[in-house]
């Protein structure tokens, strides 16, 4: 009888603890959604004057002239997209290569020091990257930009991407390279953890069928890791799109839309940090509006990534079935 009472008491306590945990997890999730909604509502309210005054032209116009109360964000949206794409094109292959090396090829004694170095790189403040970029990287890259312009500048279509480099090397390309270096540790760390979750039995089965190491990676590691890799890339993209100081120091602060990757430009986060302290009235509202639009873009990108992952998982389940 005593054992039965103890069992019932333990079971009742476990049920209450389970309900408490479920309520706490639900409250935490709802709190995150509430904070996001509050951020969107309050910033939209502050930016409403420019939305009401400019309308759709706020996103379609490239004219940004605070003195004349003309605010068009298109040039900054363009700069954000270009710099983020450059950083991803550089960082994703490098990050996946490092992650594969650490999980599949590196000697065990080398893995721990390499992971430590990568983690330390992720901990460096962005302002340090920005100062390094403007003082060291940009002047060094200017000579490379000039050589690429001399070689490819006359080629139709492609030559427009390698136009005359701006003096000092502060450009879309320089900002993209600095951002790539900044997001490589993020993508690498997550990718490495994702690759480590691939069952050893899947790898051994591929080898048993006569696959080479690359065929094993392509047929067993990548399909199993697809969802996690997309998440890693999206986190890197979010960091690239939202970076401020490093981009502000290396992009050149020129409000323009040009295919020339070696020209100066500007991005939404960088123009906010550069102009907010001296802005007033509708100018402030326009800068907050840039933040609202950046927030919306980030949410849409993550939703799109989730849809891509879900579709890929459904396709993989259908293939297995």
C-alpha positions as CSV (number, residue, x, y, z in Angstrom):
1,X,0.0,0.0,0.0
2,X,2.8,2.4,0.9
3,X,4.6,1.7,-2.4
4,X,1.3,2.3,-4.3
5,X,0.9,5.7,-2.6
6,X,4.5,6.7,-3.3
7,X,4.0,5.7,-7.0
8,X,0.8,7.7,-7.3
9,X,2.4,10.7,-5.6
10,X,5.4,10.5,-7.9
11,X,3.2,10.2,-10.9
12,X,1.1,13.2,-9.9
13,X,4.2,15.3,-9.3
14,X,5.5,14.3,-12.7
15,X,2.3,15.3,-14.4
16,X,2.4,18.7,-12.7
17,X,6.0,19.2,-13.6
18,X,5.2,18.3,-17.2
19,X,2.4,20.8,-17.3
20,X,4.6,23.5,-15.8
21,X,7.3,22.8,-18.3
22,X,4.8,22.9,-21.2
23,X,3.4,26.2,-20.0
24,X,6.9,27.7,-19.5
25,X,7.9,26.7,-23.0
26,X,4.7,28.1,-24.5
27,X,5.1,31.3,-22.6
28,X,8.7,31.7,-23.8
29,X,7.7,31.1,-27.4
30,X,4.8,33.6,-27.2
31,X,7.1,36.1,-25.4
32,X,9.5,36.0,-28.4
33,X,6.6,36.6,-30.8
34,X,5.3,39.4,-28.7
35,X,8.7,41.1,-28.6
36,X,9.0,40.9,-32.4
37,X,5.5,42.2,-32.9
38,X,6.2,45.1,-30.4
39,X,9.4,46.0,-32.3
40,X,7.6,46.0,-35.6
41,X,4.6,48.1,-34.3
42,X,6.6,50.7,-32.4
43,X,9.2,51.2,-35.2
44,X,6.5,51.4,-37.8
45,X,4.7,54.0,-35.8
46,X,7.8,56.1,-35.6
47,X,8.5,55.7,-39.3
48,X,4.9,56.4,-40.4
49,X,5.4,60.1,-41.3
50,X,7.8,59.2,-44.1
51,X,5.6,56.3,-45.2
52,X,2.7,58.6,-45.4
53,X,4.6,61.4,-47.2
54,X,6.7,59.3,-49.6
55,X,4.4,56.4,-50.1
56,X,5.7,53.6,-52.4
57,X,8.5,56.0,-53.7
58,X,10.3,55.4,-50.4
59,X,11.3,52.0,-51.8
60,X,11.4,52.8,-55.5
61,X,13.3,56.1,-55.5
62,X,17.1,56.3,-55.3
63,X,17.1,60.0,-54.3
64,X,18.2,60.5,-50.7
65,X,18.4,64.3,-49.9
66,X,17.6,65.2,-46.3
67,X,18.0,68.9,-47.1
68,X,15.1,68.7,-49.5
69,X,13.1,66.2,-47.5
70,X,13.4,63.6,-50.3
71,X,13.9,60.1,-49.0
72,X,14.3,57.2,-51.4
73,X,15.7,53.9,-50.0
74,X,16.4,52.0,-53.2
75,X,20.1,52.7,-53.3
76,X,20.5,51.5,-49.7
77,X,18.4,48.4,-50.4
78,X,20.6,47.7,-53.4
79,X,23.8,48.1,-51.4
80,X,22.5,45.8,-48.7
81,X,21.6,43.1,-51.2
82,X,24.9,43.3,-53.2
83,X,27.1,43.3,-50.1
84,X,25.2,40.4,-48.6
85,X,25.4,38.3,-51.8
86,X,29.1,39.0,-52.2
87,X,29.7,37.8,-48.6
88,X,27.6,34.7,-49.1
89,X,29.3,33.8,-52.4
90,X,32.7,33.9,-50.6
91,X,31.8,32.6,-47.2
92,X,29.6,29.6,-47.9
93,X,32.1,27.5,-50.0
94,X,34.9,28.4,-47.6
95,X,32.8,27.6,-44.5
96,X,31.5,24.3,-45.9
97,X,35.1,23.3,-46.9
98,X,36.4,24.1,-43.4
99,X,33.5,22.2,-41.8
100,X,34.0,19.1,-44.0
101,X,37.8,19.2,-43.3
102,X,37.2,19.3,-39.6
103,X,34.7,16.5,-39.6
104,X,36.0,14.2,-42.3
105,X,39.7,14.8,-43.0
106,X,41.5,16.6,-40.2
107,X,43.6,14.6,-37.7
108,X,41.9,14.4,-34.3
109,X,44.8,16.3,-32.6
110,X,44.2,19.2,-35.0
111,X,40.4,19.5,-34.6
112,X,40.3,21.1,-31.2
113,X,42.8,23.9,-31.9
114,X,41.1,24.7,-35.2
115,X,37.7,24.9,-33.6
116,X,39.1,27.2,-30.9
117,X,40.6,29.5,-33.5
118,X,37.2,29.6,-35.4
119,X,35.4,30.4,-32.2
120,X,37.9,33.2,-31.3
121,X,37.4,34.7,-34.8
122,X,33.6,34.8,-34.2
123,X,34.2,36.7,-30.9
124,X,36.2,39.6,-32.5
125,X,34.1,42.9,-32.3
126,X,32.8,44.1,-35.6
127,X,34.5,47.5,-35.2
128,X,37.9,45.7,-35.2
129,X,37.0,44.1,-38.5
130,X,36.0,47.5,-39.8
131,X,39.2,49.2,-38.8
132,X,41.3,46.4,-40.2
133,X,39.3,46.6,-43.4
134,X,39.7,50.3,-43.9
135,X,43.4,50.5,-42.8
136,X,44.8,47.3,-44.2
137,X,42.5,45.4,-46.5
138,X,41.0,48.2,-48.6
139,X,44.4,49.8,-49.6
140,X,45.8,46.3,-50.4
141,X,42.8,45.3,-52.5
142,X,42.9,48.6,-54.5
143,X,45.8,47.3,-56.5
144,X,44.0,44.0,-57.2
145,X,40.9,45.9,-58.2
146,X,42.9,48.0,-60.6
147,X,44.5,45.0,-62.2
148,X,41.1,43.3,-62.6
149,X,39.7,46.5,-64.1
150,X,42.6,46.7,-66.6
151,X,42.1,43.0,-67.5
152,X,38.3,42.6,-67.6
153,X,37.1,46.2,-67.8
154,X,36.7,46.1,-71.6
155,X,34.8,42.8,-71.7
156,X,31.1,43.3,-72.6
157,X,28.7,42.8,-69.7
158,X,31.3,41.3,-67.4
159,X,33.4,44.5,-67.6
160,X,30.6,46.5,-66.0
161,X,31.1,44.6,-62.8
162,X,34.8,45.4,-62.8
163,X,34.7,49.1,-63.4
164,X,37.1,51.8,-62.3
165,X,37.9,51.2,-58.6
166,X,37.3,54.1,-56.1
167,X,40.3,55.5,-54.5
168,X,41.3,53.9,-51.2
169,X,39.5,50.7,-52.1
170,X,36.3,51.4,-50.0
171,X,33.6,49.7,-52.1
172,X,30.9,47.1,-52.3
173,X,33.5,44.4,-52.8
174,X,35.6,45.4,-49.9
175,X,32.6,45.5,-47.6
176,X,31.5,42.1,-48.9
177,X,34.9,40.5,-48.3
178,X,35.0,41.9,-44.7
179,X,31.5,40.6,-44.1
180,X,32.5,37.2,-45.5
181,X,35.3,36.9,-43.0
182,X,32.9,37.9,-40.2
183,X,30.3,35.3,-41.1
184,X,32.6,32.4,-41.9
185,X,32.9,31.4,-38.2
186,X,29.1,31.4,-37.8
187,X,28.4,29.2,-40.8
188,X,31.4,27.0,-40.1
189,X,30.5,26.2,-36.5
190,X,26.9,25.3,-37.3
191,X,27.8,23.3,-40.4
192,X,30.4,21.4,-38.4
193,X,27.8,20.5,-35.8
194,X,25.3,19.5,-38.5
195,X,27.9,17.3,-40.3
196,X,28.7,15.6,-37.0
197,X,25.1,14.4,-36.7
198,X,25.3,12.3,-39.8
199,X,25.0,8.6,-38.7
200,X,28.2,6.7,-39.2
201,X,26.2,3.8,-40.6
202,X,25.1,5.9,-43.6
203,X,28.8,6.8,-44.3
204,X,29.9,3.2,-44.0
205,X,27.0,2.0,-46.2
206,X,28.2,4.4,-48.9
207,X,31.7,3.1,-48.6
208,X,30.5,-0.5,-48.7
209,X,28.8,0.3,-52.1
210,X,32.2,1.4,-53.5
211,X,31.7,5.2,-53.1
212,X,34.7,7.4,-52.9
213,X,35.1,9.9,-50.1
214,X,33.5,12.7,-52.2
215,X,30.7,10.4,-53.4
216,X,30.0,9.5,-49.8
217,X,29.9,13.2,-48.8
218,X,27.6,14.0,-51.8
219,X,25.3,11.0,-51.3
220,X,25.2,10.6,-47.5
221,X,26.4,13.8,-45.7
222,X,24.9,16.6,-47.8
223,X,21.3,15.1,-48.1
224,X,21.2,14.4,-44.3
225,X,22.5,17.9,-43.5
226,X,20.5,20.0,-45.9
227,X,18.2,21.6,-43.4
228,X,20.9,22.4,-41.0
229,X,23.1,23.9,-43.7
230,X,20.3,26.1,-44.9
231,X,19.8,27.3,-41.3
232,X,23.6,28.0,-41.0
233,X,23.5,30.1,-44.3
234,X,20.5,32.0,-43.2
235,X,22.1,32.9,-39.9
236,X,25.2,34.1,-41.8
237,X,22.9,36.1,-44.1
238,X,21.1,37.7,-41.2
239,X,24.5,38.8,-39.7
240,X,25.6,40.1,-43.1
241,X,22.4,42.1,-43.7
242,X,22.3,43.6,-40.2
243,X,26.0,44.5,-39.8
244,X,26.6,48.2,-39.3
245,X,30.0,49.5,-38.2
246,X,32.2,47.2,-40.4
247,X,30.1,48.0,-43.4
248,X,30.0,51.7,-42.7
249,X,33.8,51.9,-42.5
250,X,34.5,49.9,-45.7
251,X,31.6,50.5,-48.2
252,X,32.4,54.1,-49.1
253,X,29.2,55.9,-48.1
254,X,28.2,56.8,-51.6
255,X,24.4,56.9,-52.4
256,X,24.3,55.3,-55.8
257,X,23.2,52.3,-57.8
258,X,25.9,50.9,-60.1
259,X,26.9,47.5,-61.4
260,X,30.5,48.3,-60.6
261,X,31.5,46.2,-57.6
262,X,34.6,48.4,-57.1
263,X,32.6,51.6,-56.6
264,X,31.6,53.1,-53.3
265,X,28.0,52.6,-52.1
266,X,25.9,52.4,-48.9
267,X,23.6,49.9,-47.1
268,X,20.6,50.3,-44.9
269,X,22.4,49.5,-41.6
270,X,25.4,51.7,-42.3
271,X,23.4,54.8,-43.3
272,X,21.3,54.4,-40.2
273,X,24.4,54.4,-37.9
274,X,26.1,57.2,-39.9
275,X,23.2,59.7,-40.0
276,X,20.9,58.9,-37.1
277,X,22.8,61.1,-34.5
278,X,22.3,64.3,-36.7
279,X,18.8,63.5,-38.0
280,X,15.6,65.3,-37.0
281,X,11.9,65.1,-37.9
282,X,11.1,63.2,-41.1
283,X,14.8,62.4,-41.6
284,X,14.7,60.4,-38.4
285,X,11.5,58.8,-39.5
286,X,13.1,57.8,-42.8
287,X,16.0,56.2,-41.1
288,X,13.7,54.2,-38.8
289,X,11.7,53.2,-41.9
290,X,14.9,51.7,-43.3
291,X,15.1,49.7,-40.1
292,X,11.5,48.5,-40.5
293,X,12.1,47.4,-44.1
294,X,15.3,45.6,-43.1
295,X,13.4,43.8,-40.4
296,X,10.7,42.7,-42.9
297,X,13.3,41.5,-45.4
298,X,15.0,39.4,-42.7
299,X,11.7,37.8,-41.7
300,X,10.8,37.1,-45.3
301,X,14.2,35.5,-46.0
302,X,13.9,33.2,-43.0
303,X,10.3,32.2,-43.9
304,X,11.5,31.4,-47.5
305,X,14.4,29.4,-46.1
306,X,11.9,27.4,-44.0
307,X,9.7,26.7,-47.0
308,X,12.8,25.5,-49.0
309,X,13.8,23.2,-46.2
310,X,10.3,21.7,-45.8
311,X,10.0,21.1,-49.5
312,X,13.4,19.4,-49.6
313,X,12.5,17.2,-46.6
314,X,9.2,16.2,-48.2
315,X,11.0,15.3,-51.4
316,X,13.6,13.3,-49.6
317,X,10.9,11.3,-47.7
318,X,9.2,10.6,-51.0
319,X,12.4,9.4,-52.5
320,X,13.0,7.1,-49.5
321,X,9.5,5.7,-49.6
